[in-house]
Amino acid sequence: MNNNVYIIDTDHVSLFQRKQAAVSQYFVENSKKLAVTIITVEEQIKGRFTLIKQANSSTKLIRSYAALQKSVLFFNTITASVGWVASVGWVEERNPHLLL
């Protein structure tokens, strides 16, 4: 039995949410083995907030909030891991203001 967990990146999450056939099929067939990093959650949520802030019509605002809701619902169905983010080198590289 294969107990591997596969980390999927933000691009693949976006393709799944856009219902790209091959990615959607893979997600369905492997749903119990898939996870995302907390970085993917951050990137998607930040992107949704950006769309909400940039909406210049009620239609775009409603679509933007719907996309945010869709993301929140998706992330409630998948494991989000903070594991590899704990690497000090990665944290310092991404956040140089944290260097002492």
Secondary structure as UniProt FT lines:
FT   STRAND          6..8
FT   HELIX           10..17
FT   TURN            18..19
FT   HELIX           21..30
FT   HELIX           31..33
FT   STRAND          34..37
FT   HELIX           38..54
FT   HELIX           58..75
FT   STRAND          79..81
FT   HELIX           83..86
FT   HELIX           88..94
FT   HELIX           96..98
//
